[in-house]
Amino acid sequence: KETKRQVAGCKIKSDSGVWLHTPDGIGHYKALWTRDYYYFVKYAGEFIDDANLKTSIQYILNGQRKDGCIPDRVNADGKPIYSPGGDKKPLADHALDNAPFLALLACEYIRRTGDNDFFRNLEPKLRKGLDHVRRAENGLVYNHPANPQCVYGFTDIVAKTGHLLFTSLLYYQACVELDNLQKGMGGDHAVNYRARADLIHKNLSILWDDQAGMYLAADEGCRQIDIWGSAYAAEVGLATDEQQDRIADYLLAHWDEIVQRGQVRHLPGKEGWQRLFVDWHPVGSYINGAHWATPLPWVVPVVARKAPERAVQMVSDVIDDFQANGVAECINGDTRNVPNFVASITNLYAASRWLAEQD
């Protein structure tokens, strides 16, 4: 009931009449964010109708730059914004995760509707967006230290550089899903998405820290263990069974350091990120060390591999926290950031449903 309420509450009407789902359930943010919207659709899609999903995808695409760059968000007045940060004070030129997120949104819509004509018209634009994302010869998304762009949006102020874990995982997932759609349609295709995905699969091991049994967020700036990303590697099928077991073991061994009321830090222990675009958040706060519900759909299944009862308790603890204190974007002790944050409840909803399906 709370998920449905928050998804309904986050809707505002754009100047052109399109209903936009904003990141918070009271419509405070006056824009459609590409990555947040994907989580709403992926994890609570039954509360978003197909027609609205289609118009929202088009609304984002209308803001695609000539060079292919996909917007980070599009404001209610139709203005596209390409980088996190303020509209007039962006943190970088663009964010690297929006092209794969939009491709994944499009795949969700096509799977739901079978609207293959829409996909055929859309695919060249999605491909141009993916082509705009800088990748190394080994296929992984690469962020140059001399001119870093924003990375995965839930770490958007963090200047991770070198080969990137989370954005590479998103890119892999987008290519796999695009390839699956194309195979279902038959015919010749302009790009081999499977080859792009296979290259990432082949080379992701350069980010594996065998001593820790976890993946690194990046291999140059912010060469740090990535809690969310390691679990997500399992979610998209790039971590082997042995690696998934080791990731689960790590999470359980460091539980008290990284989990609070069921919500999860990006980083181990009391670490903060080593390089930030802006010094907005001290260590322990917000993106730089608070605890989030966002990664639950991929953290919970990994934990359940070794400790099913701990996974159940994890979800129960978040539900208790949200019932007592309200849905928040992230928490640390008594501090709560951004009330009515929709991705927190949609992703909790998905984790709860996954557990129910295991019974």
Sine and cosine of phi, psi and omega as CSV:
sin_phi,cos_phi,sin_psi,cos_psi,sin_omega,cos_omega
0.00,0.00,-0.63,0.78,0.00,-1.00
-0.94,0.35,-0.63,0.78,0.05,-1.00
-0.87,0.49,-0.74,0.67,0.01,-1.00
-0.87,0.49,-0.66,0.75,-0.01,-1.00
-0.91,0.41,-0.68,0.73,-0.03,-1.00
-0.93,0.36,-0.64,0.77,0.02,-1.00
-0.90,0.43,-0.63,0.78,0.06,-1.00
-0.93,0.36,-0.61,0.79,-0.07,-1.00
-0.96,0.30,-0.32,0.95,-0.06,-1.00
-1.00,0.04,0.01,1.00,-0.07,-1.00
-0.99,0.12,0.74,-0.67,0.17,-0.99
-0.75,-0.66,0.39,-0.92,0.01,-1.00
-0.99,-0.11,0.77,-0.64,0.04,-1.00
-0.96,0.29,0.19,-0.98,0.01,-1.00
-0.88,0.48,-0.44,0.90,0.00,-1.00
-1.00,-0.02,0.01,1.00,0.06,-1.00
0.99,-0.12,-0.01,1.00,0.03,-1.00
-0.99,0.16,0.72,-0.70,0.06,-1.00
-0.98,0.19,0.82,-0.58,-0.03,-1.00
-0.94,-0.34,0.67,-0.74,0.11,-0.99
-1.00,-0.09,0.91,-0.41,-0.06,-1.00
-1.00,-0.07,0.25,-0.97,-0.11,-0.99
-0.91,0.41,-0.35,0.94,-0.04,-1.00
-0.87,-0.49,0.47,-0.88,-0.15,-0.99
-0.98,0.21,0.16,0.99,0.07,-1.00
-0.84,-0.54,0.22,0.98,0.12,-0.99
0.93,0.38,0.46,0.89,-0.01,-1.00
-0.94,0.34,-0.70,0.72,0.03,-1.00
-0.97,0.23,0.83,-0.56,-0.09,-1.00
-0.99,-0.13,0.82,0.57,-0.01,-1.00
-0.32,-0.95,0.35,-0.94,0.11,-0.99
-0.99,-0.16,0.92,-0.39,0.03,-1.00
-1.00,0.01,0.76,-0.65,-0.08,-1.00
-0.87,0.49,-0.77,0.64,-0.10,-0.99
-0.95,0.31,-0.66,0.75,0.01,-1.00
-0.87,0.49,-0.69,0.73,-0.03,-1.00
-0.89,0.45,-0.59,0.81,0.05,-1.00
-0.87,0.50,-0.69,0.73,0.01,-1.00
-0.90,0.45,-0.62,0.79,0.04,-1.00
-0.87,0.48,-0.72,0.70,-0.06,-1.00
-0.94,0.33,-0.69,0.72,-0.04,-1.00
-0.90,0.43,-0.68,0.74,-0.19,-0.98
-0.96,-0.28,-0.23,0.97,0.05,-1.00
-0.55,-0.83,0.65,0.76,-0.14,-0.99
-0.90,0.44,-0.36,0.93,0.00,-1.00
-0.92,0.39,-0.23,0.97,0.02,-1.00
-0.99,-0.12,0.11,0.99,0.03,-1.00
-0.80,-0.60,0.85,-0.53,-0.09,-1.00
-0.98,0.18,0.35,-0.94,-0.11,-0.99
-0.88,0.47,-0.64,0.77,-0.03,-1.00
-0.90,0.44,-0.66,0.75,0.02,-1.00
-0.92,0.39,-0.62,0.79,0.04,-1.00
-0.88,0.47,-0.70,0.72,-0.01,-1.00
-0.89,0.45,-0.73,0.68,-0.02,-1.00
-0.92,0.39,-0.51,0.86,0.03,-1.00
-0.94,0.34,-0.66,0.75,0.07,-1.00
-0.86,0.51,-0.71,0.71,0.01,-1.00
-0.91,0.41,-0.59,0.81,0.00,-1.00
-0.88,0.48,-0.67,0.74,0.05,-1.00
-0.92,0.39,-0.71,0.71,-0.04,-1.00
-0.90,0.44,-0.50,0.87,0.03,-1.00
-0.87,0.49,-0.37,0.93,0.00,-1.00
-0.99,-0.10,0.09,1.00,0.00,-1.00
-0.88,0.47,0.73,-0.68,0.03,-1.00
-0.96,0.29,0.30,-0.96,0.00,-1.00
-0.88,0.48,-0.49,0.87,0.01,-1.00
-0.99,0.15,0.00,1.00,0.04,-1.00
0.97,-0.23,-0.22,0.97,-0.08,-1.00
-0.86,0.51,0.76,-0.65,0.02,-1.00
-1.00,-0.01,0.67,-0.74,-0.03,-1.00
-0.90,0.44,0.53,-0.85,0.19,-0.98
-0.92,0.38,-0.61,0.79,0.00,-1.00
-0.31,-0.95,0.31,-0.95,0.09,-1.00
-0.78,-0.63,0.83,-0.56,-0.06,-1.00
-0.94,0.34,0.21,-0.98,-0.03,-1.00
-0.90,0.45,-0.39,0.92,0.05,-1.00
-1.00,0.06,0.07,1.00,0.03,-1.00
1.00,-0.01,0.02,1.00,-0.02,-1.00
-0.98,0.20,0.83,-0.56,0.04,-1.00
-0.99,0.14,0.64,-0.77,0.07,-1.00
-0.86,-0.51,0.78,-0.63,-0.19,-0.98
-0.99,-0.16,-0.30,0.95,-0.04,-1.00
-0.79,-0.61,0.56,-0.83,0.22,-0.98
-0.85,0.53,0.27,-0.96,-0.11,-0.99
0.96,-0.28,-0.07,-1.00,0.03,-1.00
-0.93,0.36,0.41,-0.91,-0.01,-1.00
-0.83,0.56,-0.59,0.81,-0.03,-1.00
-0.98,-0.21,-0.07,1.00,0.02,-1.00
-0.72,-0.70,0.93,0.37,-0.02,-1.00
-0.92,0.40,0.46,-0.89,0.02,-1.00
-0.97,0.23,-0.43,0.90,-0.04,-1.00
-0.39,-0.92,-0.15,-0.99,0.07,-1.00
-0.95,0.31,-0.64,0.77,-0.05,-1.00
-0.32,-0.95,0.09,-1.00,0.11,-0.99
-0.95,-0.33,0.59,-0.81,-0.14,-0.99
-0.99,0.11,-0.21,0.98,-0.14,-0.99
-1.00,-0.07,-0.18,0.98,-0.16,-0.99
-0.94,0.33,-0.56,0.83,0.02,-1.00
-0.90,0.44,-0.76,0.65,0.06,-1.00
-0.90,0.44,-0.59,0.81,0.03,-1.00
-0.90,0.44,-0.66,0.76,0.02,-1.00
-0.92,0.38,-0.63,0.77,0.07,-1.00
-0.87,0.50,-0.66,0.75,0.03,-1.00
-0.91,0.41,-0.61,0.79,0.08,-1.00
-0.87,0.49,-0.72,0.70,0.00,-1.00
-0.88,0.48,-0.65,0.76,0.03,-1.00
-0.90,0.44,-0.64,0.77,0.07,-1.00
-0.86,0.52,-0.71,0.71,-0.03,-1.00
-0.90,0.43,-0.71,0.71,-0.04,-1.00
-0.91,0.42,-0.65,0.76,0.04,-1.00
-0.88,0.47,-0.61,0.79,-0.03,-1.00
-0.95,0.30,-0.58,0.81,-0.20,-0.98
-0.92,-0.40,-0.40,0.92,-0.12,-0.99
0.93,0.36,0.38,0.93,-0.02,-1.00
-0.98,0.18,0.96,0.29,-0.11,-0.99
-0.93,0.37,-0.50,0.87,0.03,-1.00
-0.89,0.45,-0.65,0.76,0.05,-1.00
-0.88,0.47,-0.66,0.75,0.00,-1.00
-0.90,0.43,-0.68,0.73,-0.02,-1.00
-0.88,0.48,-0.61,0.79,0.04,-1.00
-0.96,0.30,-0.51,0.86,-0.09,-1.00
-0.99,0.13,-0.58,0.82,-0.20,-0.98
-0.82,0.57,-0.69,0.73,0.03,-1.00
-0.86,0.50,-0.56,0.83,0.02,-1.00
-0.96,0.28,-0.63,0.78,0.07,-1.00
-0.89,0.45,-0.66,0.75,0.01,-1.00
-0.90,0.44,-0.66,0.75,0.03,-1.00
-0.89,0.45,-0.60,0.80,0.06,-1.00
-0.90,0.43,-0.70,0.71,0.02,-1.00
-0.92,0.40,-0.60,0.80,0.03,-1.00
-0.91,0.42,-0.43,0.90,0.00,-1.00
-0.95,0.30,-0.39,0.92,-0.03,-1.00
-0.96,0.27,0.81,-0.59,-0.05,-1.00
-0.95,0.32,0.80,-0.61,0.05,-1.00
-0.79,-0.61,0.49,-0.87,0.09,-1.00
-0.99,0.15,0.16,-0.99,0.03,-1.00
-0.88,0.48,-0.43,0.90,0.01,-1.00
-0.99,0.15,0.04,1.00,0.09,-1.00
1.00,-0.09,-0.36,0.93,-0.03,-1.00
-0.96,0.28,0.52,-0.85,0.09,-1.00
-0.91,0.42,0.71,-0.70,-0.09,-1.00
-0.83,-0.56,0.73,-0.68,0.01,-1.00
-0.90,-0.44,0.91,-0.41,-0.13,-0.99
-0.96,0.30,0.77,-0.64,-0.04,-1.00
-0.86,0.50,-0.49,0.87,-0.05,-1.00
-0.98,0.21,-0.37,0.93,-0.01,-1.00
-0.53,-0.85,0.91,0.41,-0.11,-0.99
-0.94,0.33,0.60,-0.80,0.14,-0.99
-0.98,-0.20,0.25,-0.97,0.03,-1.00
-0.93,0.37,0.54,-0.84,-0.10,-0.99
-0.96,-0.26,-0.49,-0.87,0.03,-1.00
-0.75,0.66,0.78,-0.62,-0.22,-0.98
-0.88,0.47,-0.38,0.92,0.04,-1.00
-1.00,0.09,0.14,0.99,0.23,-0.97
-0.68,-0.73,0.68,0.73,-0.24,-0.97
-0.95,0.33,-0.35,0.94,0.03,-1.00
-1.00,0.00,0.04,1.00,-0.07,-1.00
-1.00,-0.06,0.81,-0.59,-0.03,-1.00
-1.00,-0.04,0.92,0.39,0.10,-0.99
-0.93,0.36,0.69,-0.73,-0.01,-1.00
-0.72,-0.70,0.24,-0.97,-0.13,-0.99
1.00,0.05,-0.44,-0.90,0.08,-1.00
-0.94,0.33,0.72,-0.69,-0.11,-0.99
-0.96,-0.29,0.69,-0.72,0.02,-1.00
-0.97,0.26,-0.90,0.43,-0.23,-0.97
-0.90,0.44,-0.69,0.73,-0.02,-1.00
-0.92,0.38,-0.55,0.83,0.09,-1.00
-0.90,0.43,-0.62,0.79,0.05,-1.00
-0.90,0.44,-0.68,0.74,0.04,-1.00
-0.90,0.44,-0.66,0.75,0.00,-1.00
-0.89,0.45,-0.70,0.72,0.06,-1.00
-0.85,0.53,-0.76,0.64,-0.04,-1.00
-0.87,0.49,-0.68,0.73,0.01,-1.00
-0.88,0.47,-0.68,0.73,-0.02,-1.00
-0.92,0.40,-0.64,0.77,0.04,-1.00
-0.88,0.47,-0.72,0.70,-0.05,-1.00
-0.94,0.34,-0.60,0.80,0.08,-1.00
-0.91,0.42,-0.65,0.76,0.03,-1.00
-0.89,0.46,-0.68,0.73,0.02,-1.00
-0.88,0.47,-0.65,0.76,0.03,-1.00
-0.90,0.43,-0.71,0.71,-0.03,-1.00
-0.89,0.46,-0.64,0.77,0.02,-1.00
-0.88,0.48,-0.60,0.80,0.00,-1.00
-0.93,0.37,-0.36,0.93,-0.03,-1.00
-1.00,-0.08,-0.33,0.94,-0.02,-1.00
0.96,0.29,0.01,-1.00,0.06,-1.00
1.00,0.08,-0.01,-1.00,0.00,-1.00
-1.00,0.07,0.50,-0.87,-0.03,-1.00
-0.73,-0.68,0.52,-0.85,-0.13,-0.99
-0.97,0.26,-0.33,0.94,-0.05,-1.00
-0.60,-0.80,0.56,-0.83,0.03,-1.00
-0.99,-0.10,1.00,-0.04,-0.02,-1.00
-0.91,0.41,-0.54,0.84,-0.02,-1.00
-0.89,0.45,-0.60,0.80,0.02,-1.00
-0.90,0.44,-0.63,0.78,0.05,-1.00
-0.90,0.44,-0.69,0.72,0.00,-1.00
-0.90,0.43,-0.68,0.73,-0.03,-1.00
-0.89,0.46,-0.57,0.82,0.01,-1.00
-0.91,0.41,-0.65,0.76,0.07,-1.00
-0.91,0.42,-0.70,0.72,0.02,-1.00
-0.83,0.55,-0.69,0.72,-0.05,-1.00
-0.91,0.42,-0.59,0.81,-0.21,-0.98
-0.93,-0.36,0.02,1.00,-0.02,-1.00
-0.88,0.47,-0.37,0.93,-0.05,-1.00
-0.87,0.49,-0.31,0.95,0.03,-1.00
-0.91,0.42,-0.29,0.96,0.02,-1.00
-0.98,-0.18,0.07,1.00,0.00,-1.00
-1.00,0.08,0.81,-0.59,0.07,-1.00
-0.99,-0.15,0.98,-0.19,-0.13,-0.99
-0.94,0.35,-0.48,0.88,0.01,-1.00
-0.92,0.40,-0.68,0.73,-0.01,-1.00
-0.99,0.14,-0.47,0.88,-0.12,-0.99
0.97,0.24,0.58,0.82,-0.01,-1.00
-0.56,-0.83,0.28,-0.96,0.09,-1.00
-1.00,0.00,0.47,-0.88,0.09,-1.00
-1.00,-0.02,0.55,-0.83,0.00,-1.00
-0.91,0.42,-0.57,0.82,0.00,-1.00
-0.33,-0.95,0.19,-0.98,-0.05,-1.00
-0.91,-0.41,0.14,0.99,0.15,-0.99
-0.82,-0.57,-0.99,-0.15,0.08,-1.00
-0.94,0.33,0.71,-0.70,-0.05,-1.00
0.91,0.42,0.74,0.68,0.10,-1.00
-0.98,0.21,0.98,0.20,-0.12,-0.99
-0.71,-0.71,0.45,-0.89,0.04,-1.00
-0.88,0.48,0.76,-0.65,-0.04,-1.00
-0.96,-0.27,0.96,-0.28,-0.02,-1.00
-0.91,0.42,-0.80,0.60,-0.02,-1.00
-0.89,0.46,-0.73,0.68,-0.09,-1.00
-0.91,0.41,-0.59,0.80,0.02,-1.00
-0.89,0.46,-0.69,0.72,0.04,-1.00
-0.92,0.40,-0.58,0.82,-0.02,-1.00
-0.94,0.34,-0.50,0.86,0.09,-1.00
-0.86,0.50,-0.59,0.81,0.09,-1.00
-0.94,0.35,-0.66,0.75,-0.03,-1.00
-0.86,0.52,-0.67,0.75,-0.06,-1.00
-1.00,-0.01,0.02,1.00,0.11,-0.99
1.00,0.04,0.33,0.94,-0.01,-1.00
-0.99,-0.15,-0.29,0.96,0.11,-0.99
-1.00,0.03,0.73,-0.68,0.04,-1.00
-0.93,0.37,0.19,-0.98,0.04,-1.00
-0.85,0.52,-0.67,0.74,0.01,-1.00
-0.89,0.45,-0.68,0.73,0.03,-1.00
-0.90,0.44,-0.65,0.76,0.03,-1.00
-0.88,0.47,-0.64,0.77,0.05,-1.00
-0.90,0.44,-0.65,0.76,-0.01,-1.00
-0.94,0.35,-0.60,0.80,0.07,-1.00
-0.89,0.45,-0.70,0.72,0.04,-1.00
-0.88,0.48,-0.69,0.73,0.02,-1.00
-0.87,0.49,-0.67,0.74,0.00,-1.00
-0.89,0.45,-0.73,0.68,-0.01,-1.00
-0.86,0.51,-0.69,0.72,-0.03,-1.00
-0.93,0.36,-0.59,0.81,-0.01,-1.00
-0.94,0.33,-0.45,0.89,-0.06,-1.00
-0.92,-0.39,0.38,0.93,-0.16,-0.99
-0.80,0.60,-0.78,0.63,-0.09,-1.00
-0.91,0.41,-0.36,0.93,0.01,-1.00
-0.99,0.12,-0.47,0.88,-0.17,-0.98
-0.89,-0.46,-0.20,0.98,-0.05,-1.00
-0.87,-0.50,0.74,-0.68,0.06,-1.00
-0.68,-0.73,0.86,-0.51,-0.06,-1.00
0.75,0.66,0.64,0.77,0.05,-1.00
0.99,0.12,-0.11,0.99,-0.07,-1.00
-0.98,-0.19,0.43,-0.90,-0.35,-0.94
-0.83,-0.55,0.70,-0.71,0.11,-0.99
-0.96,0.26,0.35,-0.94,0.15,-0.99
-0.96,0.26,-0.51,0.86,-0.21,-0.98
-0.84,-0.55,0.32,-0.95,0.06,-1.00
-0.93,0.36,0.37,-0.93,0.19,-0.98
0.71,0.70,-0.77,-0.64,0.01,-1.00
-0.95,-0.30,0.43,0.90,-0.02,-1.00
-0.93,0.36,0.50,-0.86,0.26,-0.97
-0.91,-0.41,0.24,-0.97,0.03,-1.00
-0.93,0.36,0.59,-0.81,-0.12,-0.99
-0.98,0.21,-0.42,0.91,-0.01,-1.00
-0.62,-0.78,0.81,-0.59,0.00,-1.00
-0.85,-0.53,0.48,-0.88,0.13,-0.99
-0.93,0.36,-0.62,0.79,-0.03,-1.00
-0.63,-0.77,0.55,-0.84,-0.04,-1.00
-1.00,-0.02,0.90,0.43,-0.04,-1.00
-1.00,0.04,-0.51,0.86,-0.17,-0.98
-0.78,-0.63,0.88,-0.47,0.07,-1.00
-0.92,0.40,0.31,-0.95,0.00,-1.00
-0.84,0.54,0.74,-0.67,-0.02,-1.00
0.98,-0.20,-0.11,0.99,-0.04,-1.00
-0.87,-0.49,0.56,-0.83,0.15,-0.99
0.74,0.67,-0.76,-0.65,-0.04,-1.00
-0.90,0.43,-0.35,0.94,-0.09,-1.00
-1.00,-0.09,0.50,0.86,0.14,-0.99
0.66,-0.75,0.12,0.99,0.09,-1.00
-0.99,0.16,0.00,-1.00,-0.07,-1.00
-0.91,-0.41,0.70,-0.71,-0.18,-0.98
-0.81,-0.59,0.48,-0.88,0.13,-0.99
-1.00,0.00,-0.25,0.97,-0.07,-1.00
-0.76,0.64,-0.70,0.71,-0.11,-0.99
-0.99,0.12,0.10,0.99,-0.09,-1.00
-0.82,0.57,-0.64,0.77,-0.06,-1.00
-0.89,0.46,-0.37,0.93,0.05,-1.00
-0.94,-0.35,-0.34,0.94,0.07,-1.00
-0.97,0.23,-0.68,0.73,-0.06,-1.00
-0.85,0.53,-0.73,0.68,0.02,-1.00
-0.89,0.46,-0.56,0.83,0.03,-1.00
-0.92,0.38,-0.71,0.70,0.03,-1.00
-0.87,0.50,-0.64,0.77,-0.06,-1.00
-0.91,0.41,-0.32,0.95,0.05,-1.00
-0.86,0.51,-0.62,0.78,-0.08,-1.00
-0.94,-0.35,-0.45,0.90,-0.10,-1.00
-0.58,-0.82,0.97,0.23,-0.04,-1.00
-0.83,0.56,-0.60,0.80,-0.01,-1.00
-0.92,0.39,-0.52,0.85,0.04,-1.00
-0.94,0.34,-0.60,0.80,0.04,-1.00
-0.90,0.43,-0.68,0.74,0.04,-1.00
-0.89,0.45,-0.70,0.71,0.00,-1.00
-0.90,0.44,-0.59,0.81,0.01,-1.00
-0.85,0.53,-0.78,0.63,0.01,-1.00
-0.90,0.43,-0.66,0.75,0.02,-1.00
-0.87,0.49,-0.63,0.78,-0.01,-1.00
-0.91,0.41,-0.62,0.78,0.02,-1.00
-0.93,0.37,-0.68,0.74,0.04,-1.00
-0.85,0.52,-0.72,0.69,0.01,-1.00
-0.87,0.49,-0.65,0.76,-0.01,-1.00
-0.91,0.42,-0.70,0.72,-0.03,-1.00
-0.94,0.35,-0.59,0.81,0.04,-1.00
-0.91,0.40,-0.62,0.79,-0.05,-1.00
-0.99,0.17,-0.59,0.81,-0.19,-0.98
-0.83,-0.55,-0.05,1.00,-0.02,-1.00
1.00,-0.04,0.44,-0.90,0.02,-1.00
-0.93,0.36,0.74,-0.67,0.01,-1.00
-0.77,-0.64,0.35,-0.94,0.09,-1.00
-0.94,0.35,-0.73,0.68,0.02,-1.00
-0.39,-0.92,0.31,-0.95,-0.06,-1.00
-0.69,-0.72,0.40,-0.92,0.23,-0.97
-0.41,-0.91,0.95,-0.31,-0.10,-0.99
0.90,0.44,-0.80,-0.60,0.00,-1.00
-1.00,0.03,-0.05,1.00,-0.02,-1.00
-1.00,0.07,0.74,-0.67,0.02,-1.00
-0.77,-0.64,0.78,-0.63,-0.01,-1.00
-0.96,-0.27,0.63,-0.78,0.12,-0.99
0.78,0.63,1.00,0.02,0.07,-1.00
-0.91,0.41,0.41,-0.91,0.04,-1.00
0.86,0.51,0.62,0.79,-0.02,-1.00
-0.99,0.17,0.89,-0.45,-0.25,-0.97
-0.93,0.36,-0.65,0.76,-0.02,-1.00
-0.87,0.50,-0.49,0.87,0.03,-1.00
-0.89,0.46,-0.68,0.73,-0.06,-1.00
-0.99,0.15,-0.60,0.80,0.03,-1.00
-0.90,0.43,-0.62,0.79,-0.05,-1.00
-0.98,0.22,-0.54,0.84,0.16,-0.99
-0.89,0.45,-0.68,0.73,0.03,-1.00
-0.84,0.55,-0.70,0.72,-0.01,-1.00
-0.92,0.40,-0.67,0.74,0.01,-1.00
-0.90,0.44,-0.63,0.77,0.02,-1.00
-0.90,0.43,-0.67,0.74,0.03,-1.00
-0.91,0.41,-0.63,0.78,0.02,-1.00
-0.87,0.50,-0.69,0.72,0.02,-1.00
-0.89,0.46,-0.65,0.76,-0.01,-1.00
-0.88,0.47,-0.58,0.82,0.00,-1.00
-0.95,0.32,-0.28,0.96,-0.01,-1.00
-0.99,0.17,-0.30,0.95,-0.06,-1.00
-0.96,0.27,0.00,0.00,0.00,0.00
